[in-house]
Amino acid sequence: MTSLDLERQKLAKQYARIRRRLWLVDNAFSAVYALAWLFLGWAVSLREWLTGNWSLFTNPWLLVPVFVAIFGGIYFLVNLPLSYYSGFILPHRFGQSNQPLKSWIVDQLKGMAVGVPLSLLLLELLYLALRATGDMWWLWAAGGMLVFTVLLSNLAPILIMPLFNKFVPLGDEHKDLADRLMALAERANTKVRGVFKFDMSRRTKSANAALTGIGNTRRIVLGDTLINEFSTDEIETVLAHELGHHVHRDIPLLITMGAAGTTVGLYLASLGLNWAIGYFGFDGVADVAAFPALGVILGAYGLVTMPLENAVSRWRERMADEYALQATGKKEAFASAFTRLANQNLGEVDPEKWVVFLFYSHPPLGERIAKAQNWKTS
C-alpha cells in the first residue's frame, strides 16, 4: 500500500494556493480589460475606425474576425507574462513539468493554430445568428454549440489530440494490461477501439488515464507516466472509474446539462446585450463593438454557475468511484492508486470546504482514498 508523502502534501497546498490566486488575478484582469473597452469607448472607436477607413470592413463577415483578432490579440500580448508564469514557470518551480521552453512555445502555437480558426468559425456563426434571427439568436446559438460539442467530442481523439501527443497501441510488453483493460471495458458493455499509450512524460511528471471519444472513436488512453509508475491493479481501478462514466451515461447527461446551461446563459446574455445597446449606444445586437459586453455577461454567468456545475460533476465522479470499486473489487489498489496520484500529481488531499465548493469538479483525493479504504465488498 502506497503511503501519502506528507512533505509533498505541504507543497501541494502551496501549489494549489498559488494557482487559485493566479486564477483570481487572471479572471479579474479579463473582466477589467473587457470593461475598459466598453466604458472608455475603445470598442465603438475600433469599429468606426475599421469601417470608416476600409470599405471592405463594412462587410460583417470580414469585420467580425478582424475586430475580434485585434481585441483578442491585444489581450493575449498583455496577458502573456501571466500565462507564461502560470503555464511554464510555476509547474517547473514545483517539479511538475519537465518540458523545455521551446517545446512549451510550440505547444502554445499549435493550440493557437487549432483554437483560433475554430473560435473564429464559431464567432462567424454566432454573428450570423445575431444578424439573421433577431431576438431568438440565443436559441440558434445554443443549438449550434450543442452540435459543435458533439462533433468535437467525436473528432478530437483522431484529429486534435494527436497534434500534441503521440498515441501508440500498447505492445507485447504490456499485453496483460491491455487484455485486462479490454476485458474490463467488455464487462462494462463499452466498445472501445483499443488501448493506447501517449508520451505524457515529454511534458509532465503527472499521471493520467482517460476514455476518450464517443461512438466509433472511443478508445482507452494511458499516460506513459501512469504505465511506468503504477501497478497493473492500480491502473485497472483508475480505468474502471473512467468506464463508470460510460456505464452511467455521464457523457450524454453532461452534454445535455451543458446545453441547457448554455441556453440559459445565452438567453440571459440576450437580455444583458439589449441593456448594453441602450447604455453604450451600440447599433444593435449584431454590432461587433458589443462583443466585449457579451464576453463580460457570459463570463459572469460562468462564474456564478461554476459551483453548481462542479457539484453535479462531483456527484457523478463519486458514482464512477463506486462503480470502479464494485467492478474490480480491489479497494486496496484503488486507495493506493489515488494515494500515488496525490504524491505524483501534487494533488491536495484535504482542501478547505469552501475551496471544494467553488473549484473542485472531483471529490478531494482524501475523500476518495477514505472511501476505498472503508469500502465493504459484497
Phi, psi and chi 1 to 4 in degrees:
 res  aa     phi    psi   chi1   chi2   chi3   chi4
   1 MET       -  124.2  173.6   67.9 -176.8      -
   2 THR   -69.1  138.6  -55.6      -      -      -
   3 SER   -98.5  148.5  -59.9      -      -      -
   4 LEU   -71.9  130.6 -167.2   64.4      -      -
   5 ASP   -85.0  106.1 -172.2  -33.0      -      -
   6 LEU   -67.3  -32.9  -61.8 -177.9      -      -
   7 GLU   -66.8  -39.9  -71.8  -58.7  -44.8      -
   8 ARG   -70.4  -26.4  -73.1 -169.6   63.9   77.4
   9 GLN   -66.5  -34.7  -86.0  -55.1  -64.2      -
  10 LYS   -63.2  -42.2  -66.6  177.9 -177.8  177.4
  11 LEU   -65.4  -39.3  -75.0  176.3      -      -
  12 ALA   -60.7  -42.0      -      -      -      -
  13 LYS   -64.2  -42.2  -72.9 -178.3  177.2  -64.2
  14 GLN   -65.9  -43.4 -174.8 -178.2   -0.3      -
  15 TYR   -60.9  -46.2 -170.5   37.8      -      -
  16 ALA   -64.0  -40.4      -      -      -      -
  17 ARG   -63.4  -43.5 -173.4  162.3   51.9 -113.8
  18 ILE   -65.5  -41.6  -66.7  173.5      -      -
  19 ARG   -65.0  -35.7  -72.9 -169.1  -62.5  168.1
  20 ARG   -65.3  -41.1  -72.2 -164.4  -64.3  -90.4
  21 ARG   -64.4  -40.9  -70.1  171.6  179.6  170.0
  22 LEU   -65.1  -38.6  -71.2  172.3      -      -
  23 TRP   -60.1  -43.7  177.1   88.9      -      -
  24 LEU   -64.0  -45.4 -179.5   61.4      -      -
  25 VAL   -61.8  -43.9  170.4      -      -      -
  26 ASP   -62.0  -45.5 -173.6   42.6      -      -
  27 ASN   -68.7  -39.2  -80.2  -87.7      -      -
  28 ALA   -64.3  -42.5      -      -      -      -
  29 PHE   -64.1  -42.4  175.6   74.0      -      -
  30 SER   -59.2  -43.4  -60.7      -      -      -
  31 ALA   -66.1  -45.3      -      -      -      -
  32 VAL   -62.9  -40.6  169.5      -      -      -
  33 TYR   -59.9  -49.9  177.2   79.3      -      -
  34 ALA   -66.3  -41.3      -      -      -      -
  35 LEU   -65.0  -34.8  -70.2  170.5      -      -
  36 ALA   -62.4  -40.3      -      -      -      -
  37 TRP   -62.6  -31.3  -84.0   72.4      -      -
  38 LEU   -80.7  -55.5  -65.0  171.6      -      -
  39 PHE   -76.5  -23.4  -75.9   97.1      -      -
  40 LEU   -93.1   -0.3  -63.1  178.9      -      -
  41 GLY    77.8   11.1      -      -      -      -
  42 TRP   -65.2  -35.4  -61.3  -17.3      -      -
  43 ALA   -63.9  -48.6      -      -      -      -
  44 VAL   -64.9  -41.3  172.0      -      -      -
  45 SER   -62.3  -42.1  -64.1      -      -      -
  46 LEU   -64.8  -43.9  176.5   59.0      -      -
  47 ARG   -62.3  -43.1 -175.2 -110.0  -65.9  150.9
  48 GLU   -66.6  -37.2  -69.2  179.4  -15.9      -
  49 TRP   -66.1  -42.5  179.9   72.3      -      -
  50 LEU   -66.4  -48.1  -72.2  171.0      -      -
  51 THR   -74.7  -26.7   56.7      -      -      -
  52 GLY   -83.1  -23.9      -      -      -      -
  53 ASN  -104.1  -21.0  -71.6  -80.9      -      -
  54 TRP  -133.4  115.6  -70.6  -81.9      -      -
  55 SER   -64.2  -27.7   58.9      -      -      -
  56 LEU   -66.0  -21.6   62.5   99.4      -      -
  57 PHE   -83.7    3.0  -69.8  132.8      -      -
  58 THR   -73.5  -15.2   57.1      -      -      -
  59 ASN   -79.9  116.9 -177.0  -27.0      -      -
  60 PRO   -62.0  -27.1   21.5  -32.4      -      -
  61 TRP   -64.6  -26.5  -70.3   98.4      -      -
  62 LEU   -95.2  -35.0  -63.9  176.0      -      -
  63 LEU   -63.8  -43.4  176.8   61.6      -      -
  64 VAL   -59.3  -53.2  166.5      -      -      -
  65 PRO   -66.1  -34.7   20.2  -31.6      -      -
  66 VAL   -70.3  -44.0  171.4      -      -      -
  67 PHE   -59.6  -49.3  179.9   96.8      -      -
  68 VAL   -67.6  -34.4  174.0      -      -      -
  69 ALA   -64.0  -39.9      -      -      -      -
  70 ILE   -69.2  -47.7  -65.7  172.9      -      -
  71 PHE   -59.3  -48.9  172.9   81.3      -      -
  72 GLY   -74.3  -33.7      -      -      -      -
  73 GLY   -65.8  -41.2      -      -      -      -
  74 ILE   -64.5  -42.7  -65.4  173.0      -      -
  75 TYR   -61.0  -44.2  173.5   81.1      -      -
  76 PHE   -58.5  -44.4  171.2   79.5      -      -
  77 LEU   -68.8  -42.3  -68.4  174.4      -      -
  78 VAL   -68.6  -34.9  175.2      -      -      -
  79 ASN   -88.4   -3.1 -165.0   53.3      -      -
  80 LEU   -58.5  -42.2 -171.8   57.2      -      -
  81 PRO   -58.9  -41.2  -25.4   35.2      -      -
  82 LEU   -66.6  -41.4 -178.7   61.6      -      -
  83 SER   -63.3  -40.5  -61.8      -      -      -
  84 TYR   -65.3  -42.7  170.9   66.2      -      -
  85 TYR   -66.2  -49.3  179.7   79.5      -      -
  86 SER   -71.7  -31.4   60.8      -      -      -
  87 GLY   -93.3  -21.8      -      -      -      -
  88 PHE  -124.4  -54.7 -175.8   80.7      -      -
  89 ILE   -64.7  -49.4  -64.3  -65.6      -      -
  90 LEU   -62.8  -48.4 -172.4   64.5      -      -
  91 PRO   -60.2  -35.2  -22.9   33.5      -      -
  92 HIS   -69.0  -38.7  -80.5   80.3      -      -
  93 ARG   -59.8  -36.1  174.2 -176.6  162.6 -171.0
  94 PHE   -99.8   13.3  -78.9   86.7      -      -
  95 GLY    70.7   22.1      -      -      -      -
  96 GLN   -97.2   -8.0  -72.2  -56.2  105.0      -
  97 SER  -130.5  142.3  176.8      -      -      -
  98 ASN  -124.1   20.8   48.9   21.3      -      -
  99 GLN   -82.3  127.9 -174.7  176.4   25.9      -
 100 PRO   -65.2  156.4  -17.5   29.9      -      -
 101 LEU   -58.7  -42.1  178.7   59.3      -      -
 102 LYS   -59.6  -43.9 -179.8 -179.5  177.7 -179.5
 103 SER   -64.9  -38.9  174.8      -      -      -
 104 TRP   -63.6  -42.6 -177.3   81.2      -      -
 105 ILE   -63.3  -41.9  -67.1  173.4      -      -
 106 VAL   -60.7  -41.4  169.3      -      -      -
 107 ASP   -61.4  -41.1  -85.0   -5.5      -      -
 108 GLN   -63.8  -41.5  -55.2  -47.9  -58.6      -
 109 LEU   -66.7  -39.3  -66.6  175.4      -      -
 110 LYS   -62.6  -43.0  -75.7 -178.1 -179.1  178.9
 111 GLY   -60.0  -41.0      -      -      -      -
 112 MET   -67.6  -39.0  -68.1  174.0   63.4      -
 113 ALA   -63.1  -31.4      -      -      -      -
 114 VAL   -86.6  -46.7  173.4      -      -      -
 115 GLY   -73.7  -38.7      -      -      -      -
 116 VAL   -63.8  -50.8  169.6      -      -      -
 117 PRO   -60.3  -40.9  -23.3   34.7      -      -
 118 LEU   -63.8  -42.0  -73.8  176.3      -      -
 119 SER   -65.0  -42.0  -62.4      -      -      -
 120 LEU   -66.4  -36.3  -71.5  177.9      -      -
 121 LEU   -61.9  -46.3  173.3   62.4      -      -
 122 LEU   -63.2  -39.0  -71.2  174.7      -      -
 123 LEU   -64.4  -42.6  -81.9  169.4      -      -
 124 GLU   -61.4  -41.9  -68.6  -76.7   26.0      -
 125 LEU   -68.2  -36.8  -66.0  175.3      -      -
 126 LEU   -62.0  -46.7  170.5   63.3      -      -
 127 TYR   -73.7  -23.9  -85.9   88.8      -      -
 128 LEU   -63.4  -44.4  174.0   62.1      -      -
 129 ALA   -63.2  -40.6      -      -      -      -
 130 LEU   -63.0  -37.8  -75.5  162.9      -      -
 131 ARG   -78.3  -36.4  -67.4 -168.2  -61.2  -90.7
 132 ALA   -98.5  -22.5      -      -      -      -
 133 THR  -113.9    4.2   59.2      -      -      -
 134 GLY    62.9 -135.2      -      -      -      -
 135 ASP   -68.8  -12.0  -68.6  -20.8      -      -
 136 MET   -96.7   15.4  -63.6  -59.2  -67.7      -
 137 TRP   -57.4  -35.4   67.9  -94.0      -      -
 138 TRP   -63.5  -34.0   55.6  -86.7      -      -
 139 LEU   -72.6  -41.6 -170.0   58.0      -      -
 140 TRP   -64.2  -42.0  -74.5   88.4      -      -
 141 ALA   -63.5  -39.7      -      -      -      -
 142 ALA   -64.7  -40.8      -      -      -      -
 143 GLY   -63.6  -41.2      -      -      -      -
 144 GLY   -63.5  -39.4      -      -      -      -
 145 MET   -65.0  -36.4  -76.8  -61.3  -60.9      -
 146 LEU   -63.6  -46.8  174.8   59.2      -      -
 147 VAL   -61.0  -42.9  172.3      -      -      -
 148 PHE   -62.9  -42.1  175.6   78.2      -      -
 149 THR   -62.7  -43.7  -60.3      -      -      -
 150 VAL   -65.5  -43.6  172.8      -      -      -
 151 LEU   -63.5  -43.1  -74.7  175.3      -      -
 152 LEU   -66.3  -38.8 -167.0   62.9      -      -
 153 SER   -61.8  -33.3  -62.3      -      -      -
 154 ASN   -80.6  -38.0 -160.4    2.4      -      -
 155 LEU   -94.2  -22.5  -63.6  177.3      -      -
 156 ALA   -56.0  -42.7      -      -      -      -
 157 PRO   -63.3  -25.7  -22.4   34.3      -      -
 158 ILE  -107.3  -18.3   56.0  175.8      -      -
 159 LEU  -112.5  -36.2  -65.6 -178.1      -      -
 160 ILE  -103.1  -50.6  -63.4  177.9      -      -
 161 MET   -57.5  -38.3  -68.3  170.0   61.2      -
 162 PRO   -65.7  -14.7  -25.0   36.0      -      -
 163 LEU   -69.7  -23.8  -64.6  175.3      -      -
 164 PHE  -109.5  -23.5  -62.6   89.2      -      -
 165 ASN  -140.4  155.3  -69.9   97.7      -      -
 166 LYS   -95.0  121.4 -177.3  179.1 -179.8 -179.3
 167 PHE  -107.5  125.4  -68.3   82.8      -      -
 168 VAL  -133.6  145.3  -65.0      -      -      -
 169 PRO   -62.4  148.6  -19.2   31.3      -      -
 170 LEU   -64.2  131.1  -71.0 -169.6      -      -
 171 GLY   -85.9 -169.5      -      -      -      -
 172 ASP   -60.4  -28.2  -67.9  -21.2      -      -
 173 GLU   -59.4  -30.8  179.8 -175.7   -0.5      -
 174 HIS  -119.8   30.3  -57.2  -68.9      -      -
 175 LYS   -60.7  -40.9 -173.5  176.7 -175.1  -56.5
 176 ASP   -61.6  -41.9  175.9   61.5      -      -
 177 LEU   -64.3  -46.1  173.4   61.1      -      -
 178 ALA   -60.8  -43.8      -      -      -      -
 179 ASP   -62.7  -42.2  -70.7  -15.9      -      -
 180 ARG   -65.9  -39.0  -74.8  173.1   65.0  171.2
 181 LEU   -72.3  -37.8  -63.5 -176.2      -      -
 182 MET   -65.2  -39.1  -70.4  -63.3  -70.0      -
 183 ALA   -65.6  -38.2      -      -      -      -
 184 LEU   -63.2  -41.7 -168.0   64.7      -      -
 185 ALA   -65.5  -38.5      -      -      -      -
 186 GLU   -64.9  -40.7 -173.4  175.1  -13.1      -
 187 ARG   -65.1  -28.4  -68.6 -159.1  -57.5  -87.1
 188 ALA   -85.2    3.0      -      -      -      -
 189 ASN    58.0   39.4 -161.7   27.7      -      -
 190 THR  -119.1  118.1  -58.7      -      -      -
 191 LYS   -84.1  127.8  -67.0 -177.9  179.2  180.0
 192 VAL  -128.8  155.0  -64.0      -      -      -
 193 ARG   -84.9   -6.7  -62.7 -162.8   62.4 -179.8
 194 GLY   148.6  179.5      -      -      -      -
 195 VAL  -112.5  125.7 -176.8      -      -      -
 196 PHE  -125.1  149.9  -61.9   78.1      -      -
 197 LYS  -112.9  152.4   70.8  173.9  179.8  178.3
 198 PHE  -132.4  157.7   64.3  100.9      -      -
 199 ASP   -81.1   64.2   50.0  -12.2      -      -
 200 MET   -64.7  -31.6 -163.0  171.3 -178.9      -
 201 SER   -66.7  -13.8   60.9      -      -      -
 202 ARG   -67.9  -21.4 -167.7  160.9   58.6   87.7
 203 ARG  -119.3  -35.7  -65.1 -179.4  177.6   84.3
 204 THR  -141.0  161.7  180.0      -      -      -
 205 LYS   -96.1   -4.4  -62.5  178.0 -178.1  178.0
 206 SER   -72.7  163.9  -60.7      -      -      -
 207 ALA  -123.1  151.5      -      -      -      -
 208 ASN  -163.4  160.6 -156.4   -1.7      -      -
 209 ALA  -144.9  157.3      -      -      -      -
 210 ALA  -157.5  160.8      -      -      -      -
 211 LEU  -113.7  104.3 -158.6   59.8      -      -
 212 THR  -103.7  157.8   64.7      -      -      -
 213 GLY    83.0  169.8      -      -      -      -
 214 ILE  -135.2  154.9   56.0  177.1      -      -
 215 GLY    62.8 -129.5      -      -      -      -
 216 ASN   -80.4    2.1   60.0    0.5      -      -
 217 THR  -105.7    5.1   66.2      -      -      -
 218 ARG   -70.0  132.5 -173.8 -177.7  -65.1  125.7
 219 ARG  -151.3  156.2   60.2 -163.8   63.2 -163.0
 220 ILE   -91.2  128.3  -62.8  168.1      -      -
 221 VAL  -125.4  135.2  -64.4      -      -      -
 222 LEU  -125.6  130.6  -51.9  173.6      -      -
 223 GLY   -67.1  142.3      -      -      -      -
 224 ASP   -63.2  -25.1   56.0   -1.6      -      -
 225 THR   -65.2  -34.7   47.6      -      -      -
 226 LEU   -68.7  -45.7 -172.4   81.1      -      -
 227 ILE   -63.2  -39.2  -65.6  172.9      -      -
 228 ASN   -77.0  -28.1  -65.1  -23.5      -      -
 229 GLU  -107.6  -17.2  -59.1  -67.7  -23.8      -
 230 PHE  -111.1  151.4  -73.3   60.6      -      -
 231 SER   -76.0  164.0   71.6      -      -      -
 232 THR   -60.7  -42.3  -58.9      -      -      -
 233 ASP   -61.6  -40.8  -77.7  -12.4      -      -
 234 GLU   -65.6  -43.5  -71.3  170.4  -16.0      -
 235 ILE   -62.3  -38.4  -64.3  172.3      -      -
 236 GLU   -61.7  -40.9 -173.0  176.6   -0.1      -
 237 THR   -70.8  -35.6   60.8      -      -      -
 238 VAL   -64.1  -44.4  171.8      -      -      -
 239 LEU   -69.8  -34.1 -161.0  -82.0      -      -
 240 ALA   -60.9  -36.2      -      -      -      -
 241 HIS   -59.9  -45.8  166.1   90.6      -      -
 242 GLU   -63.8  -38.2  -59.6  -59.3  -30.6      -
 243 LEU   -64.7  -30.7  -74.1  166.6      -      -
 244 GLY   -57.6  -34.2      -      -      -      -
 245 HIS   -63.7  -37.9  -70.7  -58.3      -      -
 246 HIS   -74.5  -38.3  -73.7  -98.0      -      -
 247 VAL   -60.7  -40.2  169.9      -      -      -
 248 HIS   -87.3    4.9  -63.0  139.5      -      -
 249 ARG    56.2   42.2  -57.6 -172.5 -178.8  -82.0
 250 ASP   -69.7  -33.6  -74.5  -14.1      -      -
 251 ILE   -63.1  -53.5  -68.9  178.3      -      -
 252 PRO   -63.5  -34.1   17.2  -29.1      -      -
 253 LEU   -63.1  -48.2  172.1   67.0      -      -
 254 LEU   -70.9  -32.7  -66.9  176.7      -      -
 255 ILE   -64.5  -41.9  -72.2  177.4      -      -
 256 THR   -65.0  -46.0  -59.0      -      -      -
 257 MET   -65.3  -38.1  -66.9 -175.9   67.5      -
 258 GLY   -63.6  -39.4      -      -      -      -
 259 ALA   -65.1  -39.7      -      -      -      -
 260 ALA   -64.8  -43.8      -      -      -      -
 261 GLY   -64.2  -39.5      -      -      -      -
 262 THR   -63.9  -40.3  -61.6      -      -      -
 263 THR   -62.3  -45.3  -56.4      -      -      -
 264 VAL   -62.8  -43.6  172.8      -      -      -
 265 GLY   -62.0  -42.4      -      -      -      -
 266 LEU   -69.3  -34.7  -71.8  170.1      -      -
 267 TYR   -63.7  -45.8  172.1   70.1      -      -
 268 LEU   -63.6  -35.2  -65.5  175.8      -      -
 269 ALA   -64.9  -34.6      -      -      -      -
 270 SER   -65.1  -38.3   72.2      -      -      -
 271 LEU   -67.3  -44.0  -59.4  180.0      -      -
 272 GLY   -64.9  -36.1      -      -      -      -
 273 LEU   -67.4  -38.2 -156.3   53.5      -      -
 274 ASN   -61.8  -38.6  -70.9  -24.9      -      -
 275 TRP   -66.6  -43.0  171.4   85.3      -      -
 276 ALA   -63.9  -32.5      -      -      -      -
 277 ILE   -58.7  -45.7  -69.6  168.6      -      -
 278 GLY   -70.9  -38.6      -      -      -      -
 279 TYR   -74.6  -42.2 -171.9   88.4      -      -
 280 PHE   -99.4   -5.9  -65.4  104.9      -      -
 281 GLY    76.3   32.8      -      -      -      -
 282 PHE   -71.0  160.6  -61.0  131.2      -      -
 283 ASP   -76.9  -17.2  -67.8  -20.6      -      -
 284 GLY   160.6 -177.1      -      -      -      -
 285 VAL   -65.9  -27.2  -67.4      -      -      -
 286 ALA   -87.6    3.6      -      -      -      -
 287 ASP   -70.7  118.2 -175.6   -5.5      -      -
 288 VAL   -65.4  -19.1   72.2      -      -      -
 289 ALA   -63.8  -19.6      -      -      -      -
 290 ALA   -84.4    1.0      -      -      -      -
 291 PHE   -56.5  -44.4  176.9   74.6      -      -
 292 PRO   -59.8  -35.1  -24.6   35.5      -      -
 293 ALA   -65.2  -41.6      -      -      -      -
 294 LEU   -61.5  -40.8 -171.7   60.3      -      -
 295 GLY   -64.4  -41.1      -      -      -      -
 296 VAL   -64.1  -44.2  168.6      -      -      -
 297 ILE   -64.4  -48.0  -64.0  164.6      -      -
 298 LEU   -68.4  -34.5  -70.1  175.0      -      -
 299 GLY   -64.1  -42.9      -      -      -      -
 300 ALA   -64.3  -40.4      -      -      -      -
 301 TYR   -62.3  -41.4  174.0   76.0      -      -
 302 GLY   -62.3  -39.7      -      -      -      -
 303 LEU   -67.2  -40.3  -71.3  176.0      -      -
 304 VAL   -67.3  -39.9  169.9      -      -      -
 305 THR   -87.9   -9.0   56.6      -      -      -
 306 MET   -55.8  -45.8 -175.5  173.9   69.0      -
 307 PRO   -60.5  -37.3  -24.8   35.6      -      -
 308 LEU   -67.3  -45.2  175.6   60.5      -      -
 309 GLU   -61.6  -40.6  -67.8  175.7   -3.8      -
 310 ASN   -66.0  -36.8  -76.1  -21.1      -      -
 311 ALA   -64.0  -43.0      -      -      -      -
 312 VAL   -62.8  -43.4  171.7      -      -      -
 313 SER   -62.1  -43.6  177.0      -      -      -
 314 ARG   -62.2  -36.9  -69.8 -165.9  -58.9  -87.4
 315 TRP   -59.7  -47.4  164.1   46.7      -      -
 316 ARG   -70.3  -33.2  -53.9  -52.7  -67.5 -175.0
 317 GLU   -66.3  -38.6  -65.7  -66.1  -21.8      -
 318 ARG   -63.5  -40.2  -70.4 -172.7 -179.3   99.9
 319 MET   -62.7  -39.5  -70.2  177.5   61.0      -
 320 ALA   -67.1  -36.9      -      -      -      -
 321 ASP   -61.5  -44.3  -78.0  -10.3      -      -
 322 GLU   -62.6  -38.9  -69.0  166.9    4.0      -
 323 TYR   -63.1  -43.5  172.5   82.6      -      -
 324 ALA   -60.3  -41.8      -      -      -      -
 325 LEU   -68.1  -38.4  -70.2  163.8      -      -
 326 GLN   -70.7  -42.4  -69.4  171.0  -12.0      -
 327 ALA   -71.5  -34.9      -      -      -      -
 328 THR   -99.3  -30.3   65.1      -      -      -
 329 GLY    65.5   20.3      -      -      -      -
 330 LYS  -114.5   71.5  -61.5  173.9  179.9  177.4
 331 LYS   -67.7  -33.3   67.5  175.3 -169.7  175.5
 332 GLU   -65.9  -41.9  -67.2   84.4    2.8      -
 333 ALA   -67.0  -37.5      -      -      -      -
 334 PHE   -62.9  -49.3 -174.9  100.1      -      -
 335 ALA   -62.0  -40.9      -      -      -      -
 336 SER   -65.8  -40.1  178.6      -      -      -
 337 ALA   -62.1  -45.1      -      -      -      -
 338 PHE   -77.8  -24.5  -78.4   87.8      -      -
 339 THR   -67.4  -42.7  -58.5      -      -      -
 340 ARG   -64.4  -38.0 -159.4 -178.1  -63.9  -84.4
 341 LEU   -63.3  -39.9  -76.5  171.6      -      -
 342 ALA   -61.7  -42.3      -      -      -      -
 343 ASN   -68.9  -46.7  -68.4  -22.1      -      -
 344 GLN   -77.4  -40.4 -170.3  164.0  -26.7      -
 345 ASN   -90.5    2.3  -66.1    6.7      -      -
 346 LEU    56.1   49.8 -145.3   59.0      -      -
 347 GLY   -92.8  133.8      -      -      -      -
 348 GLU   -77.2  124.2 -169.1  177.1   10.3      -
 349 VAL   -85.2  -26.4  -62.9      -      -      -
 350 ASP  -134.7   63.7   59.0  -14.3      -      -
 351 PRO   -67.9  160.6   26.6  -34.8      -      -
 352 GLU   -62.6  152.4  -63.4   92.7  -28.3      -
 353 LYS   -61.7  -38.1  -69.9 -176.4  178.2  179.8
 354 TRP   -66.5  -30.7   69.7  -91.7      -      -
 355 VAL   -68.5  -43.7  171.6      -      -      -
 356 VAL   -60.9  -46.1  175.4      -      -      -
 357 PHE   -58.6  -42.7  173.3   76.1      -      -
 358 LEU   -84.7  -39.4  -71.5  177.5      -      -
 359 PHE  -116.9  -20.2  -61.8  107.1      -      -
 360 TYR   -89.7  119.7  -88.5   50.3      -      -
 361 SER   -88.2  -11.8   60.3      -      -      -
 362 HIS  -122.0  153.6  -70.8   60.0      -      -
 363 PRO   -60.7  149.6  -19.2   30.5      -      -
 364 PRO   -56.4  147.6  -20.6   30.8      -      -
 365 LEU   -59.7  -35.4  -73.9  167.7      -      -
 366 GLY   -62.0  -39.3      -      -      -      -
 367 GLU   -65.3  -40.1  175.4 -173.2  -41.2      -
 368 ARG   -70.5  -38.5  -56.1  173.2   77.1  177.1
 369 ILE   -65.1  -43.7  -65.9  166.4      -      -
 370 ALA   -64.2  -38.2      -      -      -      -
 371 LYS   -59.0  -44.1  171.2 -178.2  -81.6 -169.4
 372 ALA   -65.5  -43.6      -      -      -      -
 373 GLN   -63.4  -32.4  -69.3  171.8  -22.2      -
 374 ASN   -96.6    5.5  -61.8  -36.3      -      -
 375 TRP   -68.6  132.9 -176.3 -100.5      -      -
 376 LYS   -98.3  112.9  -56.8  -64.4 -176.1 -176.4
 377 THR   -75.3  139.8   55.6      -      -      -
 378 SER   -87.1      -   56.0      -      -      -
